[in-house]
């Protein structure tokens, strides 16, 4: 594609891969735009129960290394296709759910876990495919492009949700009316199926050599530790930040999806620049500075209601919700770090998949612990803990040395 000339290898075929990212990005935006309000207002999941739900939803991330081990003979692109299909199955299940189920909460969690399994299977191979298609010195830029494409899809999904729920409210639908949620789930499922169909036409662009079933290497120990800090910190915001807006400030589906849309807009415009900054200034600089900024974001999120009047606090929290999303873009730096110290493409994929599992070992515990902390002590302690994890991340990233690179 001419627009991406200078980033990807001349023989690389990136078109279908990027289209799959776009379609699945829209589907994810639709689903994510309604997820938290659906859980809080339709399924009646409390803040404490939200942590329990997240424990199960994130369990596939812990098990992803096992999933990939079972597919160790498959190429990255084949694993990518399987992950897309599993995501589509999860969204389809959410569509056909009925509020008449006796154990509705349990069934909802099952399909959330199925969707999450596909999402987590895709995570490491998506980054690996993206870097494999790129020129070696343009790995960061390639990750920026693929992130921007996915963000563009998210933007569309979030804005569609915002528009639909505003329209539904004007038509007299209540915040908890299941019909409007089913419309969104139907659109998300249809786009996820379309992504699967397009992915089937992708050529095998990555290597097919057998990768290690379980891969831990001493030279990646700093990457594993960084994933522990990042996964734990990320989980607090991912799980509880929307719930703070919904339960503490009364934000409805349109507000949540609009905020997520704004996050995606910033992600779209900033992903490529952040990728270039990683290439220019180095992954270590980005790893250290992003989490230092994050400390302020976390503290303001947890204490704004004690510092400002309620209306001002709501605005401050919304701004910090967006800032956290922007900071998350910098997580690309750890992928580039792995690429620079890895010996080959299979080692990159194996290490990234192990990293996903490593960060989920702690993130699923944080999800359970976070709900309990909120219930017992409030959001102040919860987000102070997130700030502390960010500080540990910066300190540890500062120990990385250039001499670790092998290529």
C-alpha positions in Angstrom: 0.0 0.0 0.0 1.5 3.3 -1.1 0.4 5.2 1.9 2.6 3.0 4.1 5.6 3.0 1.8 8.8 3.1 3.8 7.4 1.2 6.8 6.7 -2.2 5.4 8.8 -4.6 3.4 8.2 -4.3 -0.4 7.0 -7.9 -0.7 4.7 -7.7 2.4 0.9 -7.9 1.8 -0.7 -5.8 4.5 -4.1 -4.8 3.1 -6.2 -7.7 4.3 -4.5 -7.7 7.7 -5.3 -4.0 8.2 -9.0 -4.5 7.0 -9.4 -7.2 9.6 -8.1 -4.9 12.3 -10.5 -2.2 11.1 -13.6 -4.5 11.2 -12.7 -6.1 14.5 -11.9 -2.6 15.8 -15.4 -1.4 15.1 -16.9 -4.6 16.6 -14.8 -4.1 19.7 -15.8 -0.4 19.9 -19.5 -1.3 19.8 -19.2 -4.0 22.4 -16.9 -2.0 24.7 -19.1 1.0 24.4 -22.0 -0.7 26.1 -20.3 -3.3 28.2 -20.0 -1.5 31.6 -23.5 0.0 31.5 -24.9 -3.3 30.4 -23.3 -5.0 33.4 -24.2 -2.3 35.9 -27.7 -1.3 34.8 -29.1 -4.4 33.0 -27.4 -7.3 34.7 -27.0 -5.4 38.0 -23.4 -6.3 38.7 -22.1 -4.4 41.8 -18.6 -2.8 42.1 -17.5 -5.8 44.2 -19.0 -8.3 41.7 -17.3 -6.4 38.8 -14.0 -7.5 40.2 -15.2 -11.1 40.3 -16.4 -10.9 36.7 -13.1 -9.4 35.6 -11.3 -12.3 37.3 -13.0 -14.7 35.0 -12.9 -12.4 31.9 -9.1 -12.0 32.2 -8.4 -15.7 33.0 -7.9 -16.4 29.2 -5.0 -13.9 29.4 -3.4 -16.1 32.0 -4.0 -19.2 29.9 -2.9 -17.7 26.6 0.5 -19.3 26.7 -1.3 -22.7 27.0 -3.7 -21.8 24.1 -0.7 -21.0 21.9 1.2 -24.0 23.0 -1.7 -26.2 21.7 -1.3 -24.4 18.4 2.5 -24.4 18.4 2.6 -25.9 14.8 0.4 -23.1 13.4 1.7 -20.0 11.8 1.0 -16.6 13.4 -1.5 -15.7 10.7 -3.5 -19.0 11.3 -3.6 -18.3 15.0 -4.8 -14.8 14.3 -7.7 -16.2 12.2 -8.7 -18.6 15.0 -8.6 -15.8 17.5 -10.9 -13.7 15.3 -13.4 -16.6 15.0 -13.5 -17.1 18.8 -14.2 -13.4 19.3 -17.1 -13.6 16.8 -18.5 -16.6 18.7 -18.4 -14.6 22.0 -20.2 -11.6 20.5 -22.8 -13.9 18.9 -23.6 -15.4 22.2 -24.1 -12.0 23.8 -26.5 -11.2 21.1 -28.8 -14.2 21.7 -28.8 -13.9 25.5 -32.2 -13.6 27.1 -33.1 -11.7 30.3 -35.3 -14.7 31.2 -32.3 -16.9 32.0 -32.4 -18.0 35.7 -28.6 -17.7 35.9 -28.2 -14.7 33.6 -25.1 -13.3 35.3 -23.3 -16.7 34.9 -24.2 -17.0 31.2 -23.1 -13.4 30.5 -19.8 -14.1 32.0 -19.3 -17.3 29.9 -19.7 -15.4 26.7 -17.5 -12.6 27.9 -14.8 -15.2 28.7 -15.2 -16.6 25.2 -14.8 -13.2 23.6 -11.9 -12.5 25.9 -10.2 -15.8 24.9 -10.2 -14.7 21.2 -9.0 -11.2 22.1 -6.1 -12.5 24.1 -5.1 -15.1 21.5 -4.8 -12.3 19.0 -2.8 -9.9 21.2 0.7 -11.3 20.9 0.4 -12.6 17.2 -1.1 -9.2 16.1 2.0 -7.4 17.3 4.3 -10.1 15.9 2.6 -10.0 12.5 2.8 -6.2 12.5 6.6 -6.2 13.2 7.2 -9.1 10.8 5.7 -7.2 7.9 7.7 -4.1 8.7 11.3 -3.1 7.9 13.4 -3.9 11.0 14.1 -0.3 11.9 10.4 0.6 11.4 9.0 -1.8 13.9 7.7 0.9 16.2 6.1 2.8 13.3 4.4 -0.4 12.1 3.0 -1.0 15.6 1.8 2.6 15.6 0.0 2.1 12.2 -1.8 -1.1 13.3 -2.7 0.5 16.6 -4.1 3.6 14.7 -6.2 1.4 12.4 -7.7 -0.5 15.3 -8.3 2.8 17.1 -10.1 4.2 14.0 -12.4 1.2 14.2 -13.0 1.8 17.9 -13.8 5.4 17.2 -16.5 4.4 14.7 -17.9 1.8 17.2 -18.0 4.2 20.2 -19.6 7.1 18.2 -22.2 4.7 16.8 -23.1 3.7 20.3 -23.2 7.3 21.5 -25.5 8.2 18.6 -27.8 5.2 19.0 -28.3 5.6 22.7 -29.0 9.3 22.3 -31.5 8.5 19.6 -33.1 5.8 21.8 -33.4 8.2 24.7 -35.2 10.7 22.5 -37.5 7.9 21.4 -38.4 7.2 25.0 -36.3 4.1 25.7 -35.1 3.8 29.3 -31.4 3.3 30.3 -32.0 -0.3 31.1 -34.1 -1.3 28.0 -32.5 -4.5 26.6 -33.6 -3.8 23.0 -31.1 -1.1 22.5 -28.2 -3.2 23.8 -29.2 -6.1 21.5 -29.1 -3.8 18.5 -25.5 -3.0 19.4 -24.6 -6.6 20.0 -26.1 -7.6 16.6 -24.0 -5.0 14.8 -20.8 -6.1 16.7 -21.4 -9.8 15.9 -22.0 -9.1 12.2 -18.7 -7.1 11.9 -16.8 -9.7 13.9 -18.0 -12.4 11.4 -17.0 -10.1 8.5 -13.5 -9.8 10.0 -13.3 -13.6 10.2 -14.2 -13.9 6.5 -11.6 -11.3 5.4 -9.0 -12.9 7.6 -9.5 -16.2 5.8 -8.2 -14.5 2.6 -5.0 -13.4 4.3 -1.8 -15.0 3.0 0.6 -16.7 5.3 3.0 -13.9 5.8 4.8 -15.1 8.9 7.2 -18.0 9.4 5.8 -21.5 10.0 8.7 -23.1 12.0 7.6 -24.8 15.2 7.9 -22.4 18.1 8.6 -23.4 21.7 5.5 -24.7 23.5 6.4 -22.8 26.7 9.0 -20.2 26.4 10.8 -18.5 29.3 14.3 -17.1 28.7 16.5 -15.4 31.2 17.3 -12.5 28.9 13.6 -11.5 28.9 13.3 -11.3 32.7 13.0 -7.5 32.7 10.3 -7.7 30.1 8.4 -10.2 32.3 8.6 -7.9 35.4 7.5 -4.9 33.4 4.5 -6.9 32.2 3.7 -7.6 35.9 3.6 -4.0 36.8 1.9 -2.9 33.6 -0.8 -5.6 33.8 -1.6 -4.9 37.4 -1.8 -1.2 36.9 -3.8 -1.5 33.7 -6.3 -3.8 35.3 -7.4 -1.3 37.9 -8.2 1.3 35.3 -9.7 -1.1 32.8 -12.0 -2.7 35.4 -13.0 0.1 37.7 -12.5 3.4 36.0 -15.8 3.1 34.0 -17.6 1.9 37.1 -16.4 5.0 39.0 -18.1 7.1 36.3 -21.3 5.1 36.3 -21.8 4.4 40.0 -20.2 7.5 41.6 -21.1 10.1 38.9 -24.1 8.6 37.2 -22.7 8.5 33.7 -25.0 6.8 31.2 -24.1 4.7 28.1 -23.9 7.7 25.8 -21.4 9.4 28.1 -19.2 6.3 28.6 -19.1 5.5 24.9 -18.4 9.1 24.0 -15.5 9.1 26.4 -14.2 5.9 24.9 -14.6 7.4 21.5 -12.5 10.4 22.5 -9.9 8.0 23.8 -9.9 6.3 20.5 -9.6 9.6 18.6 -6.5 10.4 20.5 -5.3 6.9 20.0 -5.8 7.1 16.3 -3.9 10.4 15.9 -1.2 9.6 18.5 -0.4 5.9 17.9 1.9 6.5 14.9 3.7 9.5 16.5 4.2 7.5 19.7 5.6 4.6 17.5 8.0 7.1 15.9 9.0 8.5 19.3 9.8 5.0 20.4 12.0 4.5 17.4 13.7 7.9 17.8 14.1 8.4 21.6 14.2 4.7 22.5 11.9 2.3 24.3 13.6 2.9 27.7 12.9 6.6 27.7 9.2 6.0 26.8 8.8 3.3 29.4 10.2 5.5 32.2 8.4 8.8 31.4 4.9 7.4 30.6 4.4 5.9 34.0 5.7 8.9 35.8 2.9 10.9 34.2 0.5 8.1 35.1 1.1 8.6 38.8 -0.6 12.0 38.7 -3.4 10.6 36.6 -4.2 7.8 39.1 -4.1 10.1 42.1 -6.4 12.7 40.5 -8.8 9.9 39.5 -9.0 8.6 43.0 -9.1 11.9 44.9 -10.9 14.4 42.6 -14.2 14.1 44.5 -12.4 15.2 47.7 -10.6 18.1 46.1 -13.2 19.6 43.8 -17.0 20.2 43.7 -18.9 17.3 42.2 -19.4 18.8 38.8 -15.7 19.9 38.5 -14.6 16.5 39.9 -16.6 14.7 37.2 -14.8 16.8 34.5 -11.4 16.1 36.0 -12.1 12.4 36.2 -13.3 12.3 32.6 -10.1 14.1 31.5 -7.9 11.6 33.4 -9.9 8.7 32.0 -8.8 10.0 28.5 -5.2 10.6 29.7 -4.8 7.1 30.9 -5.9 5.8 27.5 -3.3 8.0 25.8 -0.5 6.8 28.2 -1.5 3.2 27.5 -0.3 3.7 23.9 3.3 3.7 25.2 3.0 0.0 26.0 4.2 -0.5 22.4 7.7 0.3 23.8 7.9 -3.1 25.6 7.2 -4.9 22.3 10.0 -3.1 20.6 12.3 -3.9 23.5 11.5 -7.6 23.0 12.2 -7.4 19.3 15.6 -5.8 19.9 16.8 -8.5 22.3 15.2 -11.5 20.6 17.1 -13.7 18.2 14.3 -14.5 15.7 10.7 -14.0 14.8 9.5 -17.2 16.6 11.2 -16.0 19.8 9.4 -12.6 19.6 6.0 -14.3 19.3 6.7 -16.8 22.0 8.0 -14.1 24.4 5.1 -11.7 23.7 2.5 -14.5 24.4 4.3 -15.5 27.6 4.3 -11.8 28.6 0.5 -11.7 28.2 0.2 -14.6 30.5 2.7 -13.2 33.0 0.9 -9.9 33.4 -2.4 -11.7 33.8 -1.2 -13.7 36.7 -1.2 -10.6 38.7 -3.9 -8.6 36.9 -6.6 -11.2 37.7 -5.7 -11.1 41.4 -5.8 -7.3 41.2 -9.3 -7.5 39.7 -10.5 -9.6 42.7 -8.6 -7.5 45.2 -9.7 -4.2 43.6 -13.4 -4.9 44.1 -12.8 -5.8 47.8 -10.6 -2.7 48.3 -13.3 -0.4 46.8 -16.0 -2.0 49.0 -13.9 -1.8 52.2 -11.9 1.4 51.8 -13.2 3.4 48.8 -11.7 4.4 45.5 -8.9 6.5 47.0 -6.9 3.5 48.2 -7.6 1.6 45.0 -6.2 4.3 42.7 -3.3 5.1 45.0 -2.3 1.5 44.6 -2.4 2.0 40.8 -0.1 5.0 41.1 2.3 3.0 43.3 2.5 0.3 40.6 3.2 2.9 38.0 6.1 4.2 40.1 7.5 0.7 40.4 7.2 0.3 36.6 9.3 3.5 36.0 12.0 2.5 38.5 12.4 -1.0 37.0 12.4 0.3 33.4 15.2 2.6 34.3 17.5 -0.5 34.8 17.3 -1.5 31.2 20.7 -1.3 29.4 21.4 -0.8 25.7 23.9 -3.6 25.8 21.1 -6.1 26.2 20.2 -5.8 22.5 21.3 -8.8 20.4 20.5 -7.4 16.9 
